[in-house]
Amino acid sequence: MADIPLPGLMPDSPRNHLSDSARRRISDAYLEGEKIRWRALAGVEARYRSESDPEDAFFEYIEKGQAALEINQANLESVRLILSALLREYKVAGKSGRELLQIMDEELDGLANSAKLTEIERRMVDLELDLYRVTPTEDLLPDAIRQRVRAGLLRIHSKRLERAKLLDCLRDVYDLYASELAKGGEPLTDSLLMDSIPVWVFRAAVDQKWIPYPLIRPITGVVGNLLEGWYNPSHYEVVPHKELTETFGGCKVTKGYAVWFTRNLDSRIESWRSAAKPRAEAGGRRQPEQTGDMVPKPDAEAPAPLDNGADGSIERTPTVSDIRVALDENNRKLAVRLRCRMEKCSIKALRAEAFQSHRAEEKTKITAFNRWQASRSDTPAWAEPLIVTRLLR
């Protein structure tokens, strides 16, 4: 039933490309969004009626103060829920790249107008969709690159089945992504080489079942080496969920796992960073196209592998992508430190700028900022959107 125009929609509306079940799920998401908004409104109304002698009419009461904040937060939550459902269904329907960007931008416009979001709030929700990275996400890579990568992954998987070492396969996957991106004209930025590709390598390893997931660990002693490709499953146990405190490649992992995994790819990262330098210095002149067999060799003068601090901090000039990763992993203090390092400013200055549009007293702002950094449930509702918008600016 997909591609049949829905009542009230133009024939070229992207929603006409969704299946019947997808349309029903989107309708359910809209219903859940309405429930969120009406629950908030009902709570505000109950408080309004409980006041002995309210000074304002109800329609005036909900336009200011705490009532306005609660309704606004409900509107934001509703918009996020609906957009998540739409994004998921459009991806399943095969939408990607610029087409997906345009579709979601139009969907967001309609929802933002309906919920009366401010321009800042709309921009914040827009960024949360994660479709506008300078570093491309895997879903947004051109189809030609994705097809070549899929073919390359099959070749590497056949080597793995022939008992090639896991670490060698992981590095081959890294080279596959980097070489195909270079051939496709994508700039090999540090963010791409150090942040995005390691995540894609990990996802590929999990999808191909090279790396056991959920994660496992030895019960006692040294009973194998996963990277060398040998271990006895009977001597391992699944890592308890409560110890999976970080997120890497959409998977819950133990603290420090992402740093450890990426370090195993350091030799390939440094090789490709060295290869990318002549491209950047060429001032846009077309470089000879690399083939899949032209893997760059380590440069003797390349900088030493980057080291991440024990607390997960990044020992290079941070980027917005780094901040987003920290926020995704709920490492809010690290996200703040990264932004301060980017701008060479103090936390105090960052906090003041984030909250400059809010009328709360300075002491209240300091408390709200500290509570947000600590992920406390009693953080004022107005604090998070202001802080996140400032961090990702």
N, C-alpha and C positions, 0 to 999 in steps of 0.2 A: 504493500500500500504506500510505500515511500514514493515521493515525487508527485503525489496527488495533491493539488492545491487545497489547503485547509480553508474553511469558511472564514472570510474576513481578511485573508492574506493575498498579496499579489502573487501571480504565478512564479515570479523570480525570487520569492522569499526563500532564504536558506532553510527555513523550518520545513519546507515542503520536501526536503531531501531526507528527513528523518523517518524512521520506521514508526509503525503504530505504537509499539511498546515504548519507544523513545519518547514519543509525544505524550504518552500517558505518564511516564516518569517525570517529564517536565511539568505537566499539569499538577502532579502531586507535589512537586517542589514549590510551585506557586502557592498551592494550598497551605503548605507548611510555612511559607513566608508570611502569608496572611495571618496565620495563627500567632506567629511571633509578634506581629504588629498589634493585633487585637488584644493579646494578653497584656502587653505593655500598656495599652490604652485603658484596659479594664482596671489594671492596678493603679494607674494615675487617677482614674475616676473614683475608685474606692477611697483613696486618700483625700481627694477633693471633698467627697461627701462627708468624710469623717471630721472635717474642720467645722467648728461650730458656726463661724460666720465668715465664709470666704469673701474676700474683697472683690474678686474678679468673677466674671462669668466663666463658665468652663472652657469655652473656646479661647478665652484670653489666658486662662490659667495654664493651658498646655503649651503656650507659646513662649514661656520663659521659665527660668529657674531649673530646679531639679526635674520637674515634669518634662520640660523640653529636652533635657539631656537623655532621660530614659526613653522617650519616644524616638529620639534621633538614633540612639544606639540600637533600638529594635529595628528601625528602618535599615540601618547598615547591616545588621545580622541577616535580615531578610534578603537584602540584595546579594550578599555574599553567598547565601545558600542557593539562591536561584541561579546565579552566574556559574557556580560550581557544577550544578546539574547540566546547564546548557553546554559548558565547555566539555564536560565528559561525553555528552551525547554527540556533539559535533565531531569530536576526535574519533569516536567509534564509527561515525558516518564517513570517515576518510578525509575530513577537512584538516588542512594544515597550512603552514607557512603564512604568506600574506593574506590568503583567502580567509584563514581562521582569524587573523588579526582584525580584518575588516568586519567579519561577522560579529565577533565579540564586542568590537567597538560600538556597533549599531545596537546590539542588545543592551550594553551598558548605558548608552544614551537614554534608551526608553525607560530602563529601571531607575536611573538616577533622576530623571525628570519626575517620575511617579512618586519616588520617595523624597523628593525635594532635597537632594544632597547638594551640599556646597561644592564649589569647584575643587577645593582641597580634598574633600571627602571622595569626590569622584576620581580624582587623580590617585588617591591612596588605594581605592578598590581596584583601579586599573592596574596599578603596579603589583597588587597582590595576585593578579591573574598570572603573572610571571611570563608574559608573552613578549615583553619589550626589552629583554636582556640585550646588551651590546654583544655579549657572548651568546651564540645561538644555543637554545636547548635542543636536545636530540630530536624532539617532535617537529621543530621548526626548520630543520635542515632541508635543503632542496631534495626533491624526490630522487634525482639522479645520484646524489651522494649517498642517500640512504640505501638505494638499491645496490650500489657497489659495496657498501659496508656489509650489507646482509650476505652478499656472495662471498666476501672475504671472511666473514665469521664462520661460514660453513667450511671453508678450507682449513681454517685454524682449528675448528672443532674436530675435523677428521684427524688432524695431527694429534690432538689431545686423546682421541680414542685409540690412537696407536701408541699411547703412553708417553707422549711428550711431557716434559715437566710443566707443572702449572705456571710457575713463574715465567718461563719462556713464552708460554701461550698468552699470559697477561700482557707481556711486553710486546708481543706480536699484535695483539688487539690494539694497544696504544698506537703503535706505528701505523696500523691500518687506518684508524680514525684520522691521525695527523696527516698522513699522505693523501687521503681522499679529500680532506678539507683544503689542503694546499692546492691540489689539482683543480678543485672547484672554485678557487679564487678567494676562499675565506682567509682573512688575516689571522695569522697564528699569534694571537695576543697571549700575554702571560696568563690572563684570566682563563682563556680557553685551554691552554696547555697544562696549567697547574690546578685548575678547579673543575672544569667541565669534563674534559676527556677522562681523568681518573674515575669520575662518577660513572661515565658510560662504560668504562672497562669493568668496573665492579658489577654493574647491572648485567652486562653480557655474561660474566662469569657465573652469576647467580642463575640467570635464565638457562644457561647451558648445563647447570648443575655441576660446574667445576668446583664451586665453593658451596659446601653444605649450608643450607639456610632453612629454618632458623639456625643461628650460629651454634657451634658446638665447642667444647673445650675438654682437655684431658681430665680424667677423673683423678689419676695419680701419676706423678712422674712424667717422663718424656716417653711417649708411646707412639710417636710418629712425627712427620713433618708435612703439613698440608701443602706448603709451597713446593716442596720437592716431590709431592704426589704420592706419599705413602703414609698410611696411618691405619690403625685397627679400629673400626667403628665401635666394637664392643667395649673399648677402653675410653670412650668419650661419652659426654652427656650434653644435653641441650642447655645452653646458657639460660638461667631463669629470667623471666620477662622483666622483673624489677631491676635487673642489672643492665638492661638495654636502655641506656639513658640518652643516647644520641641518635640522630638520623643521618644516614648516608645512602644516597641513591634511592631514596624512598623506602629504605629498610631500617628497622630499629637495630642498632649495634651498640656494643659496649663503649665506654668512654675511651677515647684515644684511638679507636679502631680506624677511623677515616685517615688520621695522620699516619698511622702505621702502614695502611694499605698504600697510600700515595707515595710514601718513602720507598716502597719496593719498585716504584716506577721512576725514581729520580734520574737514573741514567738516560732513559728515553726522554724525559722532560728536558734535561739539560741539552741533549743532542738536538732536539727540535727547536729549543730556544736559540741555540747557536745558528741553526740553519735559517731561522726566521730573521736574524739580524741583517744579513745582506739584502733580503727582500725589503725591509723597512728603509734601509739606507739607500736603496736604488731609486727612491723618490717616485715610486709608482711605475717604474719601467717593468715591462713584462719579463719575468724570469723563465728560464727553460722549465717546461712542465715536468714534474717528477712522476716517475712510474712507480708502481707498487714495489718494484725491486730496488728502487733507489732510496733505501733507508739511510738517513744521515748518520755519519760516523761521529763518535764523541770528539769534540774539539779539545785539544790539549790546553788551550788557553781559556776554555769556557769557565765561568765562575763555579766555585764549589757548590755542591748541592745545597739548596736552601734548607735551613733548619727551623722547625717550628718549636716554639717555646713549650715548656712542660705543661703550661696551662692551656695549650691549644692556640696561643696567639701567633700571629703571622709575622715573620721577620723580614718582610719586604714592604714596599709601599702598598698599603691595602687599597682595595677597590670596593665599589658599591656591591659587586658580586660577593665579596668576602663578607660584607655586612649582612647581606641577605642570607647567606649560609648560616652565619651565627644566629640570626633571628629564627631561621627554620629549625635550628637545633636548640632553640630556647636559651641560648647563651647570650643573654641581654647585656651583661656587663662587658663582654668581649665586643659586642656590636657597638657599644658606646665608645669603648677605647679605640676601636678601629676608625670610627668617624673622627674622633679627636686627633688621631695621628694623621689622617688624610688632610685635615684642615689646620693642623698645628694649633689647636685651640684647647682651652681647658673644659672640663666637664661642666663647670659652672656657667661658662659662656654658652655652651651647647644647650644646657637646660634653659637658660634665660631666653634664647632665641626660639626654642621649641614652644615655650609657654607664653611668648610675648602677646599673643592674641587673647589669652585667657585672663579674666579679672580676679582670680583668686589671689590671696595674700601670698607673699614670698615664702613664708613658712609652710603654707599649704602646698605650694608648688614643689618645694624641696622634699617634703614628705611623700607627695605623689610620685615624684621621679624615683626616689629611693625604693618605694614599694614596687614600682613597675620593674626596676632592675632586679629585684628579688623575686619577681613572679608571684607576688602576694595577691590573694583573692580579694583583699580589701582595697586594691588600687582604684582610685576614682575612675569612672567610666570615660571621662573626657581626656585622661592622660595618654592612654595608649595611641590613639590616632594621631595626636599632635607629635608625640615622640617618634613614632615610626615614620611619619611623613618627613620629619626633619632628618632622620638617619638615612633615608633612601633618596633624599633630594639630589 
